[in-house]
Amino acid sequence: MKLFKNILESIKPNFLPGGKLEKMYPAYDAFETFLFVPDHTTHSGSHIRDAVDLKRTMAFVVISLIPCIIFGMWNIGDQYFQAISEETDFLKNLMFGFWKFLPLLIVSYAVGLSVEFAFAISRGHSVNEGYLVTGMLIPLIMPIDVPLWMLAISVIFAVVIGKEVFGGTGMNILNPALTARAFLFFAYPSHMSGDKVWVHGASIDGYSGETILGALAANVTPWSELQWSFNDALFGFIPGSLGETSFIAILIGALILIISGVGSWRIMLSTFIGGYLTALLFNLWGINFLMSTPAHIHLLIGGFAFGAVFMTTDPVTATQTNKGKIIYGLLIGFFAIVIRVFNPAYPEGMMLAILLMNVFAPLIDHYIVGANIKRRLSRVKA
């Protein structure tokens, strides 16, 4: 690391005021502070001193995503070789998934960071750190065969409209990764839904690449008669986006976030409780196969678990008060199942539920804080 430090120090004068690349300082600063702890200090106003900066916090989120990434790459390969009925092994599956995932990751970071750098240079401020996580999340929630140009457009839309127009990281009201998925879902629906987009090679004759949610939303076969078992849904041996299939891998990521203090256990737990209780309530009616699907299965399929752990806990777009976090999570779980059950055209209700509650998060905190102030004023008067 000393070598990299020396290289950065040697070229730094070019980016300082008066240097040839003065306007490019935000880009230089982004690389320097990503590799090394920054020596920036505030000179006025009150501030909190802490050894962990935002980049290090984001790094914990990326680490928590590693189990989902590794399993997802293996599952992409396994699903493909099942589709073509070819013998395979662990390494073969993993390498196949790696080479399918890598282009998505490169496009996500290259396009997203280019937009971030452009806004930082034009505004003359440091590059926001938030895209370190967003750039990883976007490929994890997309179909593996999504055209790269579509991915690039969705990334540009997410960064510009979902974040930068509000002022950048810390100011946005919508989760940027879900904004990218929502844009692609409504702009190019044929590439985000159906039974041919979730498994590479699913377009061959005689093979269906439909997901569990897709099969249940068709209201033709109940959960008990589907080809997948509870263990398949639990471990993730099912079609779907790369990062969303394995509940076990997602649970490992959740533990990393909770132990490190980066993710809110209140939001995660309340989201699962809200979804479970809502699904349990619908089980009493059972009008369609999504309603009659066991409540615990709803938590394992689709993007529910991934959204509950990695999307709802976004510190910018989520609620900030403890009570607000519980209310926020309960409502996300509730709306996710309601959308999934009542609108089969959008069985992946988690995306829409989180984006909806992103908008209402400030309002929830407003009423929680207001109630606390009234309670304290009443005690003072008493």
Phi and psi in degrees as a GROMACS rama.xvg file:
@    title "Ramachandran Plot"
@    xaxis  label "Phi"
@    yaxis  label "Psi"
@TYPE xy
-63.5089  -34.591  LYS-2
-61.1812  -46.657  LEU-3
-63.7138  -37.6453  PHE-4
-63.0352  -43.3431  LYS-5
-64.2643  -39.8186  ASN-6
-63.4435  -45.9761  ILE-7
-62.8448  -40.8278  LEU-8
-65.9622  -34.4009  GLU-9
-70.4194  -31.9967  SER-10
-96.6786  -7.03219  ILE-11
-57.8363  -40.2637  LYS-12
-56.5945  -27.8368  PRO-13
-65.954  -23.455  ASN-14
-100.963  -8.81475  PHE-15
-79.255  164.371  LEU-16
-51.454  127.548  PRO-17
96.5339  -13.18  GLY-18
-78.4612  167.484  GLY-19
-65.8897  -30.8884  LYS-20
-113.649  37.7489  LEU-21
-54.5261  -41.9664  GLU-22
-68.6101  -18.2145  LYS-23
-92.6062  9.4249  MET-24
-57.1227  -40.6593  TYR-25
-56.0712  -36.5873  PRO-26
-68.1288  -43.7787  ALA-27
-61.1944  -45.2938  TYR-28
-61.2844  -35.6781  ASP-29
-63.0218  -44.9601  ALA-30
-68.423  -41.0825  PHE-31
-64.9047  -47.0012  GLU-32
-74.7018  -19.1716  THR-33
-72.3535  -38.5287  PHE-34
-84.1257  -32.9808  LEU-35
-132.412  152.724  PHE-36
-63.951  125.736  VAL-37
-69.9682  152.527  PRO-38
-104.607  24.0553  ASP-39
-67.1723  141.867  HIS-40
-133.302  150.49  THR-41
-92.4595  142.704  THR-42
-108.952  -8.32037  HIS-43
-150.521  157.389  SER-44
79.0207  165.209  GLY-45
-81.0354  145.233  SER-46
-154.55  163.165  HIS-47
-99.0874  132.911  ILE-48
-95.894  126.457  ARG-49
-150.614  148.646  ASP-50
-79.5152  -12.3248  ALA-51
-109.726  121.017  VAL-52
-97.6608  -179.04  ASP-53
-65.2961  -35.4173  LEU-54
-63.6122  -40.8707  LYS-55
-66.9663  -36.4425  ARG-56
-63.1022  -45.9743  THR-57
-62.5329  -33.4454  MET-58
-61.7938  -35.8514  ALA-59
-62.6595  -37.7279  PHE-60
-65.651  -43.0445  VAL-61
-61.5431  -41.9478  VAL-62
-61.0424  -40.5331  ILE-63
-67.2582  -20.6057  SER-64
-83.5301  -13.9416  LEU-65
-57.6902  -44.3851  ILE-66
-58.2832  -40.6441  PRO-67
-65.7977  -38.5755  CYS-68
-67.2162  -48.0657  ILE-69
-63.2103  -48.5205  ILE-70
-64.8033  -40.8717  PHE-71
-60.4222  -41.7493  GLY-72
-63.5354  -42.2614  MET-73
-62.5344  -43.6243  TRP-74
-67.1406  -35.3192  ASN-75
-59.6624  -44.8886  ILE-76
-66.3613  -42.647  GLY-77
-62.8538  -44.0629  ASP-78
-63.8842  -38.2691  GLN-79
-66.0931  -48.236  TYR-80
-69.2844  -26.6292  PHE-81
-66.2317  -39.4073  GLN-82
-63.0708  -37.689  ALA-83
-97.9772  5.93241  ILE-84
55.0346  50.7528  SER-85
-116.81  141.45  GLU-86
-64.3326  143.279  GLU-87
-149.428  176.444  THR-88
-145.714  179.016  ASP-89
-59.0489  -49.9519  PHE-90
-65.9033  -39.1604  LEU-91
-63.954  -43.0679  LYS-92
-61.6922  -45.9429  ASN-93
-63.3586  -45.3379  LEU-94
-67.867  -36.9993  MET-95
-62.987  -46.8201  PHE-96
-63.0613  -36.4923  GLY-97
-61.6101  -46.1085  PHE-98
-73.1976  -19.406  TRP-99
-82.2693  -34.2687  LYS-100
-80.4645  -34.4302  PHE-101
-57.5681  -46.8586  LEU-102
-60.5794  -37.3876  PRO-103
-63.3733  -41.8513  LEU-104
-66.3349  -43.062  LEU-105
-63.1708  -46.336  ILE-106
-63.1461  -42.4732  VAL-107
-59.5587  -48.5781  SER-108
-73.3149  -42.2732  TYR-109
-62.7412  -48.2054  ALA-110
-70.834  -47.4305  VAL-111
-62.6668  -45.5823  GLY-112
-69.2546  -32.1108  LEU-113
-61.2759  -43.5361  SER-114
-66.4707  -42.0089  VAL-115
-60.7691  -46.2851  GLU-116
-62.6845  -41.3516  PHE-117
-61.0737  -44.5077  ALA-118
-68.4177  -38.5497  PHE-119
-65.3  -42.4197  ALA-120
-66.8264  -42.3572  ILE-121
-66.7339  -31.6568  SER-122
-92.7665  -13.7765  ARG-123
73.307  30.1711  GLY-124
-125.645  172.508  HIS-125
-67.8068  154.88  SER-126
-69.0189  132.105  VAL-127
-69.0427  142.271  ASN-128
-82.8412  -13.8405  GLU-129
-58.4542  -28.8575  GLY-130
-72.4894  -11.3707  TYR-131
-57.3573  -38.4569  LEU-132
-88.1148  -43.645  VAL-133
-57.3152  -41.7229  THR-134
-63.0565  -26.1949  GLY-135
-85.2674  -36.1808  MET-136
-69.1025  -39.1585  LEU-137
-57.3512  -50.1577  ILE-138
-64.8713  -24.9417  PRO-139
-74.5946  -18.5114  LEU-140
-112.973  12.1701  ILE-141
-104.88  154.454  MET-142
-60.5102  144.413  PRO-143
-66.1516  -24.2807  ILE-144
-102.033  16.5682  ASP-145
-61.8444  131.098  VAL-146
-56.3294  138.781  PRO-147
-63.5588  -32.8909  LEU-148
-68.7332  -33.059  TRP-149
-67.8573  -41.1817  MET-150
-60.7544  -42.9543  LEU-151
-61.241  -43.6203  ALA-152
-63.869  -42.7305  ILE-153
-65.3383  -35.6017  SER-154
-66.4258  -44.5928  VAL-155
-60.2738  -44.7315  ILE-156
-61.2324  -43.8349  PHE-157
-63.758  -43.893  ALA-158
-73.0293  -42.8367  VAL-159
-75.6488  -56.7401  VAL-160
-81.2924  -36.5634  ILE-161
-80.8189  -20.1199  GLY-162
-135.95  -57.4879  LYS-163
-65.1056  -33.0503  GLU-164
-66.1567  -19.4784  VAL-165
-91.6809  -8.38092  PHE-166
119.169  0.776493  GLY-167
98.4877  -168.18  GLY-168
-56.4331  132.124  THR-169
95.7282  -12.3235  GLY-170
-115.582  -17.6343  MET-171
-71.1948  149.094  ASN-172
-103.981  -12.095  ILE-173
-116.314  144.718  LEU-174
-65.6042  119.257  ASN-175
-61.1315  -39.7014  PRO-176
-64.1409  -43.7057  ALA-177
-71.0049  -29.1313  LEU-178
-63.2874  -39.8113  THR-179
-63.1325  -43.7983  ALA-180
-67.5128  -41.2408  ARG-181
-63.373  -41.2528  ALA-182
-59.8354  -47.6771  PHE-183
-66.0519  -35.3048  LEU-184
-63.9913  -41.6903  PHE-185
-90.0794  -26.9419  PHE-186
-82.0767  -37.4429  ALA-187
-133.388  66.5454  TYR-188
-60.2323  -30.8455  PRO-189
-67.4683  -19.7504  SER-190
-96.3031  0.865127  HIS-191
-124.547  -0.870613  MET-192
-146.387  166.998  SER-193
103.378  -176.889  GLY-194
-103.545  12.8197  ASP-195
-119.253  3.52388  LYS-196
-106.233  -12.959  VAL-197
-96.927  -13.2619  TRP-198
-128.693  124.003  VAL-199
-64.2901  125.785  HIS-200
93.6287  3.54558  GLY-201
-72.7684  -8.54648  ALA-202
-79.8744  -3.73398  SER-203
-70.8799  153.356  ILE-204
-64.9774  140.825  ASP-205
82.5673  5.12896  GLY-206
-125.824  132.867  TYR-207
-106.314  127.897  SER-208
-101.742  21.5549  GLY-209
-65.822  152.254  GLU-210
-89.9254  171.517  THR-211
-60.7536  -43.8593  ILE-212
-62.1689  -40.7276  LEU-213
-63.2458  -40.7282  GLY-214
-66.3745  -41.4894  ALA-215
-72.201  -36.3545  LEU-216
-66.0328  -27.2692  ALA-217
-68.5798  -16.2859  ALA-218
57.2551  38.6103  ASN-219
-108.315  -39.4788  VAL-220
-127.947  129.438  THR-221
-73.9329  166.307  PRO-222
-55.5494  -41.5854  TRP-223
-63.917  -18.4685  SER-224
-109.895  4.36493  GLU-225
-73.6169  163.99  LEU-226
-75.0208  -13.1185  GLN-227
-98.6143  148.63  TRP-228
-103.06  175.269  SER-229
-58.9759  -43.0657  PHE-230
-64.1751  -36.4798  ASN-231
-60.2178  -44.5438  ASP-232
-69.4886  -35.3723  ALA-233
-69.0362  -48.6343  LEU-234
-84.7799  -23.5351  PHE-235
104.052  21.6992  GLY-236
-83.3076  54.6099  PHE-237
-140.507  158.614  ILE-238
-68.8405  152.668  PRO-239
157.668  -177.996  GLY-240
-61.2797  154.019  SER-241
-56.2699  -41.5878  LEU-242
-93.7598  -5.5236  GLY-243
-102.19  -5.75504  GLU-244
-84.4954  -36.0328  THR-245
-92.9303  110.515  SER-246
-65.6902  -36.2352  PHE-247
-64.1076  -46.182  ILE-248
-63.5755  -39.165  ALA-249
-65.4882  -39.1911  ILE-250
-64.0283  -39.449  LEU-251
-61.716  -43.6951  ILE-252
-61.6855  -38.8774  GLY-253
-62.3973  -42.0814  ALA-254
-62.9602  -40.1719  LEU-255
-62.2884  -43.554  ILE-256
-64.8836  -41.2887  LEU-257
-70.4782  -46.0634  ILE-258
-63.7266  -38.0774  ILE-259
-76.7285  -12.124  SER-260
79.9924  9.50092  GLY-261
-81.9863  -41.0324  VAL-262
-100.91  148.192  GLY-263
-87.9204  117.55  SER-264
-68.9014  -26.5076  TRP-265
-63.4351  -44.863  ARG-266
-67.1198  -45.6304  ILE-267
-58.7912  -52.6987  MET-268
-64.2412  -44.4813  LEU-269
-66.944  -31.7128  SER-270
-65.6398  -44.9532  THR-271
-64.8592  -40.9601  PHE-272
-65.252  -45.4723  ILE-273
-60.0242  -43.1233  GLY-274
-67.3678  -42.0502  GLY-275
-65.1332  -46.7514  TYR-276
-65.5653  -37.4433  LEU-277
-66.0653  -45.4511  THR-278
-63.951  -36.7307  ALA-279
-64.3873  -38.2368  LEU-280
-64.5737  -42.2229  LEU-281
-68.0745  -26.3368  PHE-282
-60.4818  -23.6563  ASN-283
-69.7413  -25.6009  LEU-284
-95.2729  -55.7571  TRP-285
61.6557  39.8035  GLY-286
-66.5636  -38.9975  ILE-287
-126.909  177.199  ASN-288
-70.8975  -25.9846  PHE-289
-70.1142  -37.0458  LEU-290
-66.1581  -39.5091  MET-291
-83.2571  -8.22625  SER-292
-63.2767  131.562  THR-293
-51.1244  142.252  PRO-294
-58.356  -40.3911  ALA-295
-68.4856  -25.8129  HIS-296
-69.5496  -35.8941  ILE-297
-57.67  -32.3409  HIS-298
-75.6341  -19.576  LEU-299
-94.8506  -23.6162  LEU-300
-101.986  160.447  ILE-301
66.1281  -153.046  GLY-302
-98.9732  18.0015  GLY-303
-60.7916  -54.1042  PHE-304
-65.3207  -44.4005  ALA-305
-61.9472  -42.9129  PHE-306
-64.7931  -40.4977  GLY-307
-63.8873  -32.4947  ALA-308
-91.8615  -47.0268  VAL-309
-103.725  -20.6032  PHE-310
-101.323  -44.4758  MET-311
-66.6572  -27.2372  THR-312
-87.6319  6.75629  THR-313
-53.398  116.52  ASP-314
-65.379  -17.4786  PRO-315
-85.3484  -46.1442  VAL-316
-93.9779  -8.0581  THR-317
-89.9647  172.569  ALA-318
-71.3276  159.151  THR-319
-108.748  -26.1257  GLN-320
-82.9418  152.763  THR-321
-63.6193  -46.5409  ASN-322
-65.658  -37.9611  LYS-323
-62.127  -36.778  GLY-324
-62.9623  -39.505  LYS-325
-66.9124  -46.1475  ILE-326
-62.5838  -44.0063  ILE-327
-57.7443  -48.1332  TYR-328
-66.3119  -42.7984  GLY-329
-60.0081  -42.4458  LEU-330
-69.7784  -36.1359  LEU-331
-63.367  -47.2799  ILE-332
-60.0493  -41.0132  GLY-333
-63.8443  -52.0205  PHE-334
-67.6537  -33.226  PHE-335
-60.7493  -44.4715  ALA-336
-73.8557  -37.8959  ILE-337
-60.9098  -47.8154  VAL-338
-63.0363  -42.7534  ILE-339
-61.3128  -41.6005  ARG-340
-80.6173  -42.8261  VAL-341
-89.9855  -15.1428  PHE-342
-130.92  84.3405  ASN-343
-58.6929  -19.0916  PRO-344
-67.6184  -23.815  ALA-345
-125.277  62.6187  TYR-346
-63.2918  -24.1705  PRO-347
-85.4429  70.496  GLU-348
-71.3681  -12.4323  GLY-349
-63.0028  -40.7274  MET-350
-59.1192  -50.7778  MET-351
-68.5208  -35.7838  LEU-352
-64.1992  -43.8657  ALA-353
-67.2095  -44.2464  ILE-354
-62.5065  -38.1632  LEU-355
-62.4077  -47.3131  LEU-356
-74.4646  -22.4408  MET-357
-56.2911  -41.0392  ASN-358
-67.4127  -35.8691  VAL-359
-92.1365  -4.79621  PHE-360
-56.9022  -47.0257  ALA-361
-61.4951  -34.2086  PRO-362
-67.6505  -39.9604  LEU-363
-61.005  -48.1057  ILE-364
-62.2903  -37.161  ASP-365
-59.0007  -46.1865  HIS-366
-73.0882  -33.7932  TYR-367
-65.2949  -46.696  ILE-368
-64.9569  -42.0095  VAL-369
-61.4934  -41.0162  GLY-370
-64.8739  -38.6682  ALA-371
-65.1481  -39.8799  ASN-372
-64.8288  -44.4053  ILE-373
-62.0885  -40.3703  LYS-374
-64.1829  -41.6719  ARG-375
-70.847  -38.2798  ARG-376
-63.0625  -38.3994  LEU-377
-66.1948  -34.9354  SER-378
-68.621  -38.0735  ARG-379
-64.8503  -43.6264  VAL-380
-64.3017  -36.6377  LYS-381
